[in-house]
Amino acid sequence: MPAISVLLQNVHENVHVFSMKLNYSEPKIYTGGVDVDNWSKLSKKERTEALQKDWYVYFSFRDSETGKLKRLPNIKAGANRYKTKTKRLQFLKTLQRNLLLLLEYGFDPYKDNSELEAKFFGKTVKQEETKIQDPETVITQEPEPRPVVKEKPSPLPQAAPSETGVGTPQTPVQGEEAEQEEKVSVKEAFEIGLRIKKSILNENSYPKYKSHILKFQRWLEENMDDTSDITKIDKKTVIQYLNAILEKTSPRNRNNARGALSSFFTTLEDNEQITENFILKINVLKSVPERNKTYRPKQVEEIDLYLKKNDPVLRLFIQFISYNFLRPIEVCRLKVGDLDIEDGKLYVRAKNKAVKIKIIPEILLDELPDLSKMDREHSLFTPERIGGVWDTAEMNKRTYFTSRFKEVKEHFGLGKDYGLYSFRHTYITKLYREMEKTMTPLEVKSNLMLITGHTTQTALEKYLRDIDAVLPQDYSALFRSREVDN
């Protein structure tokens, strides 16, 4: 079989494809018996073991005698001299892509491919073998023409083909030792991580996330003697930072910072900036979660009457929270066109998926103004009216309505434990207690999940416990029965 490694490392994607009978299987990559898509979830031991194994490209070609696809020797071509997952996989993907191109252009491992070689290079394979580049050049320069090698390279030794694959060069990659010693500073690594996170997180999550990371970076610059190497940050360093937060604030803030840093360091690990996300091994402290209290029935009635007279826009805003069980930020996202009045449907971008569809209950439909003449692209809620232009970020909109409701709270003397979110808790509690009068607990939860949008019954049960929606029946009779017995 011709020196396929030479062809694979030099083929370019600038020739015309011609049709032919499919006599081959799609080339695949063997990655040491692990799924590289889940690399960040593997333990350090599992990664080390995977990298100690040979990685290669493999494929099958139709045997002219039997007419069946036959597995050919594995193609390594020097890939296993790379000691990191990223570089090894990058090199093998180049081989995989080029092999597929060769096969599409008519390469046959059982025949003379001189014409194909001349088509690519205008030279023979033997001439190319004396000028073969280091595999690293293929990754960084392909598909540009190969640069002229100033020093005459030694011919790469070829082992005899075996069942494990084509013979591979044994000399180390030029400059690999220097590359392994190259340092990435804390500032550079953090810039890379934040750039990646910005493309992943939404506009509401990213600012707060970035704030956590930059606070840690500033702390490192003030407290670390050397920030020239990202790998110098260790578990002890992060624990010291988290303890500093704990002393100044609360366990909740400390846990939030830990969560943000853990997510960030996973990104750095996935991008080969660090070898392991050790923050996963730092414990989460027990903290008492803050939540809005549920309103009493009389409070709800008094607030509704007050808003009906003094602030109809805020009243309707709260009714979307109460009757459709939306979060305040979700109400802020609504546009006029998100409401299908004829079909009684509501389309809203939620926290955990792109779009969710909810019914608009009749009690809310009766409160809506005529939307038919409004621009579908306008915001449903604006400071002055229903339906209009309000060009500002969602977070700003939520902050605005929160501040606007603060005036109502002050009027009724409500403390910081009450807020817009309290209406969601209140009406879910009310709905649960009405449903349990005629349904079994399982039926209640099954029906309630469809209304509230909780994805699992476990999540719903936890939520109901947190807001004290589930209460026992009066158990006084049990005490009286015991007194009679005595």
Residue pairs with C-beta under 8 A, 6 or more apart in sequence:
1 72
1 73
1 109
1 110
1 161
2 109
2 113
2 117
2 125
3 125
3 129
3 158
4 75
4 99
4 102
4 109
4 166
5 75
5 77
5 78
5 166
5 168
6 125
6 128
6 129
6 132
7 98
7 102
7 107
7 113
7 117
7 120
7 125
8 75
8 77
8 94
8 95
8 98
8 99
8 102
9 77
9 94
9 95
9 98
9 132
9 133
9 135
9 138
10 120
10 121
10 128
10 132
10 138
10 146
11 98
11 101
11 102
11 120
12 120
12 142
12 143
13 101
13 143
14 143
15 105
15 119
15 120
17 104
17 105
18 105
18 106
20 104
20 106
23 61
23 62
23 108
24 59
24 60
24 61
24 62
24 69
24 103
25 59
25 60
25 61
25 69
26 59
26 100
27 57
27 58
27 59
27 95
27 96
27 99
27 100
27 103
28 57
28 58
28 59
28 96
29 55
29 56
29 57
29 58
29 89
29 92
29 93
29 96
30 54
30 55
30 56
30 57
30 58
30 74
31 50
31 55
31 89
32 49
32 50
32 51
32 52
32 53
32 54
32 55
33 50
33 53
34 42
34 46
34 47
34 50
36 85
36 89
39 47
39 85
39 270
40 266
40 269
40 270
40 277
42 50
44 275
44 276
47 85
50 85
51 83
51 84
51 85
51 88
54 74
54 76
54 80
54 164
54 165
55 76
55 79
55 80
55 88
55 89
55 92
56 74
56 75
56 76
56 79
56 80
56 92
56 165
57 74
57 75
57 76
57 92
57 95
57 96
57 99
58 71
58 72
58 74
58 75
59 71
59 72
59 99
59 103
60 69
60 70
60 71
60 72
61 69
61 70
61 72
61 103
61 108
61 109
61 110
62 68
62 69
62 70
63 69
63 70
63 110
64 110
72 109
73 161
73 162
73 163
73 164
73 165
73 166
74 164
74 165
74 166
75 95
75 99
75 165
75 166
76 165
76 166
76 168
77 91
77 95
77 135
77 166
77 168
78 91
78 135
78 156
78 168
78 169
78 173
79 88
79 91
79 92
79 95
79 135
79 168
80 88
80 168
81 135
81 169
81 172
81 173
81 176
82 88
82 91
82 173
83 176
83 180
84 272
85 272
86 271
86 272
87 139
90 139
91 135
91 136
91 138
91 139
94 138
94 139
94 142
102 116
105 116
105 119
106 116
107 113
107 116
114 124
117 123
117 124
117 125
117 128
118 124
121 127
121 128
129 155
130 155
131 146
131 149
131 153
132 153
132 156
133 146
133 149
134 173
134 174
135 173
136 173
136 174
136 175
137 146
137 147
141 147
154 171
156 169
156 171
157 167
157 169
157 170
157 171
158 167
158 169
159 167
159 168
159 170
160 167
161 167
183 228
183 229
183 230
183 231
184 229
184 230
184 273
185 227
185 228
185 229
185 230
186 217
186 220
186 221
186 224
186 227
186 228
186 229
186 230
186 233
187 217
187 227
188 230
189 230
189 268
189 273
189 274
190 213
190 214
190 217
192 268
192 271
192 273
193 213
193 264
193 267
193 268
193 271
193 273
194 210
194 213
196 267
196 271
197 206
197 209
197 210
197 263
197 264
197 267
198 206
198 210
201 209
203 393
203 394
203 395
204 329
204 393
204 394
204 395
207 395
209 260
209 263
209 264
212 256
212 257
212 260
212 261
212 264
213 260
213 261
213 264
215 257
216 241
216 257
216 261
219 241
219 244
220 227
220 233
220 237
220 241
221 227
223 240
223 241
224 232
224 233
224 237
226 232
230 268
230 273
230 274
231 274
231 275
233 274
234 278
235 278
235 279
235 281
235 282
238 261
238 278
238 279
238 282
239 282
241 257
242 254
242 257
242 258
242 282
243 254
245 253
245 254
245 257
246 253
246 254
246 285
250 287
251 285
251 286
251 287
252 287
252 288
252 289
252 290
254 285
255 284
255 285
255 287
258 279
258 282
258 284
261 279
262 277
262 279
262 280
262 282
265 274
265 277
265 278
265 279
266 277
266 280
268 274
268 277
269 275
269 276
269 277
289 466
291 421
291 425
291 466
291 467
292 417
292 418
292 419
292 421
292 422
292 425
293 417
293 418
293 422
293 425
294 422
294 425
294 426
294 429
294 467
294 468
295 303
295 418
295 422
295 423
295 426
299 412
299 414
300 423
300 426
302 412
303 318
303 408
303 412
304 315
306 408
306 411
306 412
307 314
307 315
307 318
307 408
308 315
311 404
311 408
313 381
313 382
313 383
313 384
313 385
313 386
314 401
314 404
314 405
314 408
316 367
316 368
316 381
316 386
317 331
317 381
317 401
318 405
318 420
318 423
319 364
319 367
320 326
320 331
320 334
320 364
321 327
321 328
321 331
321 420
321 421
321 423
321 424
321 427
322 423
322 424
322 426
322 427
323 361
323 363
323 364
323 427
324 346
324 358
324 360
324 361
324 364
325 424
325 427
325 428
325 451
325 452
325 453
326 348
326 358
326 424
327 351
327 421
327 424
328 398
328 401
328 402
328 420
328 421
329 351
329 394
329 395
329 398
330 348
330 349
330 350
330 351
331 380
331 381
331 401
332 381
332 394
332 397
332 398
332 401
333 348
333 349
333 394
334 346
334 348
334 379
334 380
334 381
335 376
335 377
335 378
335 379
335 380
336 371
336 374
336 375
336 376
336 377
336 378
336 379
336 380
336 387
337 376
337 377
338 346
338 347
338 348
338 380
339 345
339 346
339 347
339 360
339 368
339 371
339 380
340 346
340 347
341 360
341 365
341 368
341 371
341 372
344 359
344 360
344 362
344 365
345 357
345 358
345 359
345 360
346 357
346 358
346 359
346 360
347 355
347 356
347 357
348 355
348 356
348 358
349 355
349 356
350 356
350 453
352 455
356 453
358 453
369 386
369 387
371 386
371 387
374 387
375 387
378 387
378 388
378 389
379 387
379 388
379 389
379 390
379 397
380 386
380 387
381 390
381 397
381 401
382 388
382 389
382 390
383 390
383 400
390 397
401 420
402 419
402 420
405 419
405 420
408 414
409 415
409 418
409 419
425 467
425 469
428 448
428 452
428 463
428 464
428 467
428 469
429 467
429 468
429 469
431 448
431 451
432 444
432 448
432 464
432 469
432 470
433 469
433 471
435 443
435 444
435 447
435 448
436 444
439 447
445 457
445 460
445 461
446 457
448 454
448 460
449 455
449 457
449 460
452 460
452 463
454 460
454 463
464 470
